[in-house]
Amino acid sequence: MHRKFSRKKLMIIKLFTVITVVLIPIIFIFGCYNKINEGANPYLLSRSDHSVAISPESLKKFSTSIKKIDGQAESHYKMALYFQQRKKHQFAIDELKRAVQLNPLNAKAYNAMGVSYDHLGEYNRAINSYKLAVKINPKLDYVHNNLGYSHLLYGNYDLAIDAFQHAIYLNSRNKRYHNNLGLAYTKNGQFDLAFEQFKLVGGEISANYILAKLLYQEGKYDLAEKYRNKAIRQEASANETAFTPIPYREKFSDTPSRVKERHFESGPAAVLPDSEKKCLQKGKKLVSEHSPFSRRQRKDKVFAEIEILNGNGVEGMAGMLGNYLKIKGFNVTQVGNANSFGHIESKVFYDSGQAEDAHRFIQELPIQPNMKNIIGLKELENKIRLLIGKDMVPHNDKISRSVKKVSVHSYSILLSSCRRWNSVQKVLTDYRKIGLSPYAVKVELNENEFWWRIFTGYYKSRREALKIQNRHDLSDSIIMKTPYTNLINSFSSEIEATQMLKNIKKLGYSPYIFKNTENNYQLVVGAFMTKKGAERQKLELEAIGVQNQIIMR
């Protein structure tokens, strides 16, 4: 016997079915995404990101457009890009982790993961992500560029240069790569090479302005003025009136969001600020307070001084660490004892306006202090203060050995650069006439592209080199840190060294002699910023039968 339901009961059953099957899942989904907008996470992520809200409607529309490809790995990747473009980088990273779990050979996912880590300031993780992407596919030029920029942000300038050069090797037409390489060269003190890269991006005048601004920001005011004045003269010679106000070019952004070339982003490399455009249109002079070269700003700007206080009771450790940091190029002005010993952990205090200097300083310490012990303070008079704790004691031997090993003649003065050997000979002769002892160094700028740099001297400090620079009025020269060289032999007398020098010259090199701390005469060839350059020359010399070893002068 079949039981009959009334029409009213049937309507109730249908309504209940619709609510159960359709409405409840929809409400649950919207509830999850509403939690995302509020900073919560339906996937139980470890951290939230409140930077940009996402409406449920837009997310639903996007998620329904994703096709299930490659076991859903591509779906997770696309969802990650969606989060990434809305600045929800932790959500993006978790989606990308799911993508690489499903497809471990997804180089694009590792690259995107690196981009998000960069935005979160986790540069070490970003570097690791880019390295994995490069390992999977070494031909992705934009990944090498992103890897280089993470190294740049982290302070690994030599590694940044290598990565940018690789990106350019794969795609030399991308001006962003040349721009980023120029930034890395500038940070590394290789200003002539930086200039050449910026010149490829926007021409010679633009390159001079960019270098001037970057050098000003690093406190190298005299050198910055030199490049700025060059730009002014060049503009004047290009039929532009010398009385036209010279706008200060906005530097290439040093944040990943504007400079880095990513797989989903592109844009202009540099623009003139709107305020300066209006000044030009109206024929007005730029306001002096905003000019990076105003005398008031230059007077007030002081580069960070380093103070070291020994708080662990190890006798002489502050002095030893001070010498170690001086060799690294830091301006150590005071060492001494703290008010009390027995401090367990080392601490770094820095003036709030010296965050960038503090970051570079921390990277050179034998240990990396706990983040809670890196403390920004106001009114510290542009100084960085290190309080040495007991955690530094195990590294005392390393510090001592490094002080003994590292060069005490790290600096040279770069006089000129030439591409041809006959030009080198003329430049050497000209500088000898004014009482200098110049020497030439062969360097490889790009693959199979060799230039000669003409240097003079070997100095213990930048200040010592500056005295020589001023004495001979070498206003167009550049002081460079070039500690590596190739030792041919050591001699007890200068006469013996000079005789060997003549023989090396006949082979087409430019050797020179310097007297080291042990009072013997060393015949050397070359002056390099990195060990890599000296290694290349070592092989070249050995190929023609000249035995040598790489040393630090």
C-alpha positions as CSV (number, residue, x, y, z in Angstrom):
1,M,0.0,0.0,0.0
2,H,1.5,3.3,-1.1
3,R,1.3,6.2,1.2
4,K,0.3,9.4,-0.4
5,F,1.8,12.7,0.6
6,S,-0.1,15.9,0.5
7,R,1.0,18.7,-1.8
8,K,2.1,20.8,1.2
9,K,4.3,18.0,2.6
10,L,5.9,17.4,-0.9
11,M,6.8,21.1,-1.1
12,I,8.5,21.0,2.4
13,I,10.5,17.9,1.4
14,K,11.7,19.6,-1.8
15,L,12.7,22.7,0.0
16,F,14.6,20.8,2.6
17,T,16.5,18.9,-0.1
18,V,17.5,22.1,-1.9
19,I,18.8,23.6,1.4
20,T,20.8,20.5,2.3
21,V,22.3,19.8,-1.2
22,V,22.9,23.4,-2.5
23,L,22.7,26.2,0.0
24,I,24.7,24.7,2.9
25,P,27.8,24.0,0.7
26,I,27.6,27.5,-0.8
27,I,27.3,29.1,2.7
28,F,30.3,27.0,3.9
29,I,32.5,28.1,0.9
30,F,31.6,31.8,1.3
31,G,32.3,31.5,5.0
32,C,35.8,30.2,4.3
33,Y,36.6,33.0,2.0
34,N,35.1,35.6,4.3
35,K,37.6,34.3,6.9
36,I,40.4,34.9,4.4
37,N,39.3,38.5,4.1
38,E,39.3,38.8,7.9
39,G,42.9,37.4,8.1
40,A,41.8,33.9,9.1
41,N,42.9,30.9,7.0
42,P,40.7,27.9,6.1
43,Y,43.9,25.8,5.5
44,L,45.3,26.5,9.0
45,L,48.2,28.5,7.7
46,S,51.0,29.5,10.1
47,R,50.5,33.3,9.6
48,S,47.9,35.7,8.2
49,D,48.2,38.5,5.7
50,H,45.8,41.4,6.0
51,S,47.2,43.6,3.3
52,V,44.4,43.4,0.6
53,A,40.9,42.2,1.0
54,I,39.4,39.8,-1.6
55,S,35.6,39.9,-2.2
56,P,33.9,36.5,-2.1
57,E,32.3,37.3,-5.5
58,S,35.7,37.9,-7.3
59,L,37.3,34.9,-5.7
60,K,34.4,32.6,-6.7
61,K,34.5,33.9,-10.2
62,F,38.2,33.3,-10.5
63,S,38.2,29.9,-8.8
64,T,35.5,28.5,-11.1
65,S,37.6,29.6,-14.1
66,I,40.5,27.4,-13.1
67,K,40.7,24.1,-15.0
68,K,41.9,20.9,-13.3
69,I,45.3,20.5,-15.0
70,D,48.2,18.2,-14.1
71,G,46.7,16.7,-11.1
72,Q,45.6,20.1,-9.8
73,A,49.2,21.4,-9.5
74,E,48.5,24.1,-12.1
75,S,45.3,25.0,-10.3
76,H,47.2,25.6,-7.1
77,Y,49.8,27.7,-9.0
78,K,47.1,29.9,-10.6
79,M,45.4,30.3,-7.2
80,A,48.8,31.4,-5.8
81,L,49.2,34.0,-8.5
82,Y,45.7,35.3,-7.7
83,F,46.7,35.7,-4.0
84,Q,50.1,37.1,-5.0
85,Q,48.7,39.9,-7.1
86,R,46.5,40.9,-4.2
87,K,49.5,40.9,-1.8
88,K,48.4,38.0,0.2
89,H,51.8,36.4,0.0
90,Q,51.6,33.8,2.8
91,F,48.5,32.4,1.3
92,A,50.3,32.3,-2.1
93,I,53.3,30.5,-0.6
94,D,51.0,27.7,0.9
95,E,49.3,27.3,-2.5
96,L,52.7,27.1,-4.2
97,K,53.9,24.5,-1.7
98,R,50.9,22.3,-2.7
99,A,51.7,22.9,-6.3
100,V,55.3,21.6,-6.0
101,Q,54.2,18.7,-3.9
102,L,52.1,17.5,-6.8
103,N,54.7,18.5,-9.4
104,P,58.2,18.8,-8.0
105,L,59.6,19.9,-11.4
106,N,57.5,23.1,-11.5
107,A,60.2,25.8,-11.9
108,K,57.5,28.6,-12.2
109,A,56.1,27.7,-8.8
110,Y,59.5,27.9,-7.1
111,N,60.1,31.3,-8.8
112,A,56.8,32.6,-7.7
113,M,57.5,31.3,-4.2
114,G,60.7,33.3,-4.2
115,V,58.8,36.5,-5.2
116,S,56.4,36.1,-2.3
117,Y,59.3,35.5,0.2
118,D,60.9,38.6,-1.1
119,H,57.8,40.6,-0.3
120,L,57.8,39.2,3.2
121,G,61.4,40.1,3.7
122,E,62.5,36.5,4.0
123,Y,65.4,36.8,1.6
124,N,67.2,33.6,2.6
125,R,64.1,31.5,1.7
126,A,63.6,33.5,-1.5
127,I,67.2,32.7,-2.5
128,N,66.7,29.0,-1.9
129,S,63.4,29.0,-3.9
130,Y,65.1,30.7,-6.9
131,K,68.0,28.2,-6.7
132,L,65.6,25.3,-6.9
133,A,63.9,26.9,-9.9
134,V,67.3,27.4,-11.6
135,K,68.3,23.9,-10.9
136,I,65.2,22.6,-12.7
137,N,65.5,25.0,-15.6
138,P,68.7,27.0,-15.8
139,K,67.6,28.9,-19.0
140,L,64.9,31.0,-17.2
141,D,66.6,34.5,-17.4
142,Y,64.0,36.2,-15.1
143,V,64.8,33.6,-12.4
144,H,68.5,34.5,-12.5
145,N,67.5,38.1,-12.2
146,N,65.2,37.5,-9.2
147,L,67.9,35.5,-7.6
148,G,70.4,38.3,-8.1
149,Y,68.0,40.9,-6.6
150,S,67.5,38.8,-3.5
151,H,71.2,38.5,-3.0
152,L,71.4,42.3,-3.5
153,L,68.8,42.9,-0.8
154,Y,70.6,40.5,1.5
155,G,73.9,42.2,1.0
156,N,75.6,39.4,-1.1
157,Y,76.9,41.8,-3.8
158,D,79.3,39.5,-5.5
159,L,76.7,36.7,-5.8
160,A,74.2,39.3,-7.0
161,I,76.6,40.4,-9.8
162,D,77.1,36.8,-10.9
163,A,73.3,36.2,-11.1
164,F,72.5,39.4,-13.0
165,Q,75.4,38.6,-15.5
166,H,73.9,35.2,-16.1
167,A,70.4,36.8,-16.7
168,I,72.0,39.2,-19.2
169,Y,73.8,36.3,-20.9
170,L,70.5,34.6,-21.4
171,N,68.6,37.8,-22.5
172,S,70.8,40.8,-23.1
173,R,67.9,42.9,-24.5
174,N,66.2,43.2,-21.1
175,K,67.1,46.6,-19.8
176,R,66.0,45.8,-16.3
177,Y,68.7,43.2,-16.0
178,H,71.3,45.8,-16.9
179,N,69.8,48.3,-14.4
180,N,69.9,45.7,-11.6
181,L,73.5,44.8,-12.5
182,G,74.3,48.5,-12.3
183,L,72.8,48.7,-8.8
184,A,74.9,45.7,-7.7
185,Y,78.1,47.2,-9.1
186,T,77.3,50.4,-7.3
187,K,76.8,48.6,-4.0
188,N,80.0,46.7,-4.5
189,G,82.0,49.9,-5.2
190,Q,82.5,49.2,-8.9
191,F,81.3,52.5,-10.2
192,D,82.8,52.5,-13.6
193,L,81.1,49.1,-14.4
194,A,77.9,50.4,-12.9
195,F,78.0,53.5,-15.2
196,E,78.4,51.2,-18.3
197,Q,75.2,49.3,-17.3
198,F,73.1,52.4,-16.5
199,K,74.4,53.8,-19.9
200,L,72.9,50.8,-21.7
201,V,69.6,51.5,-20.0
202,G,69.0,55.2,-20.6
203,G,72.1,56.8,-22.2
204,E,75.1,58.5,-20.8
205,I,73.4,61.6,-19.2
206,S,70.8,59.4,-17.4
207,A,73.6,57.1,-16.2
208,N,75.5,60.0,-14.6
209,Y,72.4,61.2,-12.8
210,I,71.5,57.7,-11.5
211,L,75.0,57.1,-10.2
212,A,75.1,60.5,-8.6
213,K,71.9,59.9,-6.7
214,L,73.0,56.4,-5.6
215,L,76.4,57.6,-4.5
216,Y,74.8,60.5,-2.5
217,Q,72.7,58.0,-0.7
218,E,75.8,56.0,0.3
219,G,77.5,59.2,1.6
220,K,80.0,59.5,-1.2
221,Y,79.3,63.1,-1.8
222,D,82.4,64.2,-3.8
223,L,82.1,61.3,-6.2
224,A,78.4,62.0,-6.5
225,E,79.1,65.6,-7.4
226,K,81.5,64.5,-10.1
227,Y,78.9,62.4,-11.9
228,R,76.2,65.1,-11.5
229,N,78.5,67.7,-12.9
230,K,79.3,65.4,-15.9
231,A,75.6,65.1,-16.6
232,I,75.2,68.9,-16.4
233,R,78.0,69.5,-18.9
234,Q,76.7,66.8,-21.2
235,E,73.2,68.4,-21.2
236,A,74.7,71.8,-21.9
237,S,76.7,70.5,-24.8
238,A,73.6,68.9,-26.3
239,N,72.3,72.3,-27.1
240,E,70.4,72.7,-23.8
241,T,70.9,76.0,-22.0
242,A,73.2,75.8,-19.0
243,F,70.6,77.9,-17.0
244,T,67.9,75.3,-17.4
245,P,67.3,73.8,-13.9
246,I,68.6,70.3,-13.8
247,P,66.0,67.9,-12.4
248,Y,67.2,65.2,-10.2
249,R,66.3,61.9,-11.8
250,E,64.4,59.4,-9.7
251,K,66.5,56.4,-9.0
252,F,65.5,53.0,-10.2
253,S,63.3,51.6,-7.4
254,D,65.2,49.4,-5.1
255,T,62.1,47.4,-4.0
256,P,61.3,44.1,-5.5
257,S,57.8,45.2,-6.6
258,R,59.2,47.8,-9.1
259,V,62.7,46.7,-10.1
260,K,62.5,42.9,-10.3
261,E,61.4,41.3,-13.6
262,R,58.9,38.7,-12.7
263,H,57.0,36.2,-14.9
264,F,53.8,38.2,-14.4
265,E,55.0,41.8,-14.1
266,S,56.5,44.4,-16.3
267,G,56.7,48.2,-16.3
268,P,58.9,51.3,-17.0
269,A,62.3,51.2,-15.5
270,A,62.5,54.8,-14.3
271,V,60.5,58.0,-14.6
272,L,60.9,61.7,-13.8
273,P,58.9,62.7,-10.7
274,D,55.8,64.7,-11.5
275,S,56.9,67.5,-9.2
276,E,60.1,68.0,-11.2
277,K,58.1,67.8,-14.5
278,K,55.9,70.7,-13.3
279,C,59.0,72.7,-12.3
280,L,60.5,72.2,-15.8
281,Q,57.2,73.2,-17.5
282,K,56.9,76.4,-15.5
283,G,60.6,77.2,-15.8
284,K,61.0,77.2,-12.0
285,K,63.9,76.1,-10.0
286,L,63.6,73.0,-7.9
287,V,63.1,73.6,-4.2
288,S,66.4,73.4,-2.4
289,E,65.1,71.3,0.5
290,H,64.3,68.5,-1.9
291,S,67.6,68.7,-3.7
292,P,69.8,65.8,-2.7
293,F,72.8,68.1,-3.3
294,S,71.7,71.0,-1.1
295,R,74.5,72.0,1.2
296,R,72.4,71.8,4.3
297,Q,71.7,68.1,3.8
298,R,75.2,67.4,2.9
299,K,76.5,68.9,6.1
300,D,74.0,67.1,8.3
301,K,74.5,63.7,6.6
302,V,77.0,61.5,8.6
303,F,77.8,57.9,7.8
304,A,77.5,55.5,10.7
305,E,80.3,55.1,13.2
306,I,80.9,51.8,14.9
307,E,81.4,51.6,18.7
308,I,82.4,48.2,20.2
309,L,82.0,47.4,23.9
310,N,83.5,44.3,25.4
311,G,81.0,42.7,27.8
312,N,82.2,39.1,28.0
313,G,85.5,39.5,30.0
314,V,87.8,38.2,27.3
315,E,90.9,40.4,27.4
316,G,91.5,42.4,24.2
317,M,88.5,41.0,22.3
318,A,87.0,44.4,21.6
319,G,90.2,45.6,20.0
320,M,90.6,42.4,18.0
321,L,87.1,42.5,16.7
322,G,87.5,46.2,16.0
323,N,90.5,45.5,13.7
324,Y,88.6,42.7,12.1
325,L,85.8,45.0,11.2
326,K,88.1,47.8,10.1
327,I,89.6,45.4,7.6
328,K,86.1,44.7,6.4
329,G,85.8,48.4,5.6
330,F,83.7,49.7,8.6
331,N,84.4,53.0,10.3
332,V,85.3,51.7,13.8
333,T,85.8,54.8,16.0
334,Q,85.8,53.5,19.5
335,V,86.5,50.2,21.3
336,G,86.4,49.6,25.1
337,N,84.9,47.7,28.0
338,A,81.2,47.7,28.9
339,N,80.2,48.8,32.4
340,S,79.9,45.2,33.4
341,F,81.0,41.8,32.1
342,G,79.1,38.5,31.9
343,H,76.7,39.4,29.1
344,I,75.5,36.2,27.6
345,E,74.3,37.4,24.2
346,S,75.7,40.0,21.9
347,K,73.5,42.9,21.1
348,V,73.5,45.5,18.3
349,F,72.1,49.0,18.8
350,Y,71.7,51.3,15.9
351,D,70.4,54.7,15.1
352,S,66.9,54.4,13.5
353,G,68.2,56.3,10.5
354,Q,71.1,53.8,9.9
355,A,69.1,50.6,9.3
356,E,70.8,49.9,6.0
357,D,74.3,50.3,7.5
358,A,73.3,48.2,10.5
359,H,72.1,45.4,8.2
360,R,75.5,45.3,6.4
361,F,77.3,45.4,9.7
362,I,75.4,42.4,11.1
363,Q,76.2,40.4,8.0
364,E,79.9,40.7,8.7
365,L,79.8,39.6,12.4
366,P,81.1,36.1,13.1
367,I,77.7,35.3,14.6
368,Q,74.2,36.5,13.7
369,P,72.6,38.1,16.8
370,N,69.2,37.0,17.8
371,M,66.6,39.3,16.3
372,K,65.4,40.5,19.7
373,N,69.0,41.7,20.3
374,I,69.1,43.9,17.2
375,I,67.6,47.1,18.6
376,G,66.8,50.4,16.8
377,L,67.1,53.5,18.9
378,K,66.4,57.2,18.3
379,E,69.1,59.9,19.0
380,L,72.1,57.5,18.8
381,E,73.9,60.1,16.7
382,N,74.1,58.1,13.6
383,K,76.1,55.3,15.3
384,I,76.0,51.6,15.6
385,R,77.0,50.1,19.0
386,L,78.0,46.5,19.5
387,L,77.9,44.9,22.9
388,I,80.0,41.7,22.8
389,G,78.5,38.8,24.7
390,K,79.8,35.4,25.7
391,D,78.3,33.9,22.5
392,M,81.2,35.6,20.6
393,V,84.0,33.8,22.6
394,P,84.0,30.5,20.5
395,H,84.7,32.7,17.5
396,N,87.7,34.5,19.0
397,D,90.3,32.3,17.2
398,K,88.5,32.8,13.8
399,I,88.6,36.6,14.4
400,S,92.3,36.5,15.3
401,R,93.2,34.4,12.3
402,S,91.2,36.6,9.9
403,V,93.0,39.7,11.2
404,K,96.3,38.1,10.4
405,K,95.2,36.8,7.0
406,V,93.3,39.7,5.5
407,S,95.1,42.2,3.4
408,V,96.5,45.4,5.0
409,H,96.9,47.0,1.5
410,S,93.4,46.5,0.2
411,Y,92.9,49.8,-1.7
412,S,94.0,51.0,-5.1
413,I,93.2,54.1,-7.1
414,L,91.6,53.4,-10.5
415,L,92.9,56.0,-13.0
416,S,91.5,54.8,-16.3
417,S,90.1,51.9,-18.3
418,C,91.2,51.0,-21.8
419,R,90.2,48.3,-24.3
420,R,93.4,48.2,-26.3
421,W,97.0,47.6,-25.2
422,N,98.5,50.4,-27.2
423,S,96.1,52.8,-25.4
424,V,97.2,51.3,-22.1
425,Q,100.9,52.1,-22.8
426,K,100.1,55.7,-23.5
427,V,98.1,56.1,-20.3
428,L,100.8,54.5,-18.3
429,T,103.4,56.9,-19.7
430,D,101.2,60.0,-19.1
431,Y,100.7,59.1,-15.4
432,R,104.4,58.3,-14.9
433,K,105.2,61.9,-16.0
434,I,103.3,63.3,-12.9
435,G,105.2,61.1,-10.5
436,L,102.8,58.1,-10.2
437,S,103.7,54.4,-10.5
438,P,100.7,53.0,-12.5
439,Y,100.1,49.4,-13.4
440,A,97.5,47.7,-15.7
441,V,95.2,44.9,-14.8
442,K,93.4,42.7,-17.4
443,V,89.8,42.0,-16.4
444,E,86.9,40.2,-18.1
445,L,83.8,42.3,-18.0
446,N,81.5,40.0,-19.9
447,E,82.2,36.6,-21.5
448,N,85.3,37.0,-23.8
449,E,85.2,40.8,-23.4
450,F,88.4,42.0,-21.9
451,W,89.5,45.5,-20.7
452,W,92.5,46.9,-19.0
453,R,92.1,48.9,-15.8
454,I,95.0,51.2,-14.9
455,F,95.6,51.5,-11.2
456,T,98.2,53.2,-9.0
457,G,99.3,52.4,-5.5
458,Y,98.3,49.9,-2.7
459,Y,97.0,51.5,0.4
460,K,96.0,50.3,3.9
461,S,92.8,52.4,4.1
462,R,90.5,54.5,1.9
463,R,91.7,57.6,3.8
464,E,95.4,56.9,2.8
465,A,94.4,56.6,-0.8
466,L,92.3,59.8,-0.6
467,K,95.4,61.7,0.4
468,I,97.3,60.6,-2.7
469,Q,94.2,61.3,-4.8
470,N,94.0,64.9,-3.5
471,R,97.8,65.4,-3.7
472,H,97.9,64.7,-7.4
473,D,94.5,66.3,-8.1
474,L,93.1,63.0,-9.4
475,S,89.5,64.2,-9.4
476,D,88.3,61.8,-12.0
477,S,89.8,58.7,-10.4
478,I,88.0,56.2,-8.1
479,I,89.3,54.5,-5.0
480,M,88.5,50.8,-5.1
481,K,89.0,47.9,-2.7
482,T,91.1,45.4,-4.7
483,P,92.7,43.1,-2.1
484,Y,93.5,40.1,-4.4
485,T,96.6,39.8,-6.5
486,N,98.9,37.1,-8.0
487,L,102.3,36.7,-6.3
488,I,105.1,35.8,-8.7
489,N,107.9,35.6,-6.1
490,S,109.3,37.3,-3.0
491,F,112.9,38.8,-2.8
492,S,115.2,40.0,-0.1
493,S,116.3,43.0,-2.2
494,E,114.5,45.4,-4.5
495,I,117.2,44.9,-7.2
496,E,116.4,41.2,-7.6
497,A,112.7,42.0,-7.8
498,T,113.2,44.6,-10.4
499,Q,115.2,42.2,-12.7
500,M,112.3,39.7,-12.5
501,L,109.8,42.5,-13.2
502,K,111.5,43.3,-16.5
503,N,111.1,39.6,-17.6
504,I,107.4,39.5,-16.7
505,K,106.8,42.8,-18.6
506,K,108.2,41.2,-21.8
507,L,105.3,38.6,-21.6
508,G,102.7,41.4,-22.0
509,Y,101.9,42.0,-18.3
510,S,102.1,45.0,-16.0
511,P,103.8,43.8,-12.8
512,Y,104.7,45.9,-9.8
513,I,106.6,45.6,-6.5
514,F,105.5,46.3,-3.0
515,K,107.2,45.9,0.3
516,N,105.2,43.8,2.8
517,T,105.1,43.9,6.6
518,E,108.0,41.3,6.7
519,N,110.3,43.7,5.0
520,N,110.7,41.6,1.8
521,Y,109.9,42.7,-1.7
522,Q,107.0,41.0,-3.5
523,L,106.6,40.9,-7.2
524,V,102.9,40.7,-8.1
525,V,100.6,41.1,-11.1
526,G,97.0,42.4,-10.9
527,A,94.6,44.0,-8.4
528,F,91.2,42.4,-8.2
529,M,88.0,43.0,-6.2
530,T,87.2,39.3,-6.0
531,K,89.2,36.1,-5.9
532,K,87.6,35.0,-9.1
533,G,89.5,37.5,-11.2
534,A,92.8,36.5,-9.6
535,E,92.0,32.8,-10.3
536,R,91.5,33.5,-14.0
537,Q,94.8,35.3,-14.2
538,K,96.6,32.5,-12.3
539,L,95.6,30.0,-14.9
540,E,96.6,32.3,-17.7
541,L,100.1,32.9,-16.2
542,E,100.6,29.2,-15.5
543,A,99.7,28.4,-19.1
544,I,102.8,30.4,-20.3
545,G,105.0,28.8,-17.6
546,V,104.9,31.5,-14.9
547,Q,104.2,29.9,-11.5
548,N,102.2,32.1,-9.1
549,Q,99.9,32.0,-6.1
550,I,96.9,34.1,-5.1
551,I,97.5,36.3,-2.1
552,M,95.9,39.3,-0.4
553,R,98.2,42.2,-0.5
